[in-house]
């Protein structure tokens, strides 16, 4: 009812009429006509009655009421249906400056941002020095690099332990849109390059995004132990922010701080 009250007849192409309307915004009957549903059915929907609803009808109602993506998903939940995947609002597509500030503020610890296909969008300098990101001058794909980058494989002391988790988390992202050409392209590339990936992918494990313990052997700083945390940005559901936090082992925090302040020659050797 509150969403209906926000929409004026003029906004949806209805005549305002000369008589003062007792109902703010649209009447129930008007929403029903515009959404292509029966007036009684729409009244029952507002009253929360136990009626049969479909995603198509809810989308029609959401369109008439001009619901935002968050409001549309909430409508699905109220109706007892699985909500659609979040969409990026047009006014929030360009958040690069704010996200860049976020990962740069995470210095001297590694941080990067990747899209739903695990393509790296941006990374801070610590990710270059510690993880070897962007050595070729382009960000690359985090899943492909995990299985094919010899430098990362050489440094990682936890590669075998983490490989199944990395693949299971990627499958969880893929499972929401298995026909998406972006996922298909990444799968084709990494499958062609890595028999190990093909073997693990065939196990069909699925895990939510979360935390992964990583142990690295850095050529300059030695052993490093960090915890990577992948977080989704509500305003940009197509992106994952991955922050690496030093654990209380191997004096990792002090080593990362030293690497961040080391000279260019040392940093280049590390990358």
Secondary structure, DSSP 8 states (H G I E B T S, - for coil): -HHHHT--GGGGT----SS--SSSS--HHHHHHHHTS-HHHHHHHHTT-S----HHHHHHHHHHTT--HHHHHHHHHHTTS--------GGGS--HHHHHHHHHHTTTS-EEEEETT-BEEEE-HHHHHHH-TTTTSS--BHHHHHHH-HHHHHHBSSHHHHHHHHHHHHHHHHHTTTT-HHHHHHHHHHHHH-HHHHHHHTT-----S-EEEEEEEETTTEEEEEEEEEEEETTEEEEEEEEEEE-SSTTHHHHHHHHHHS-HHHHHHH-
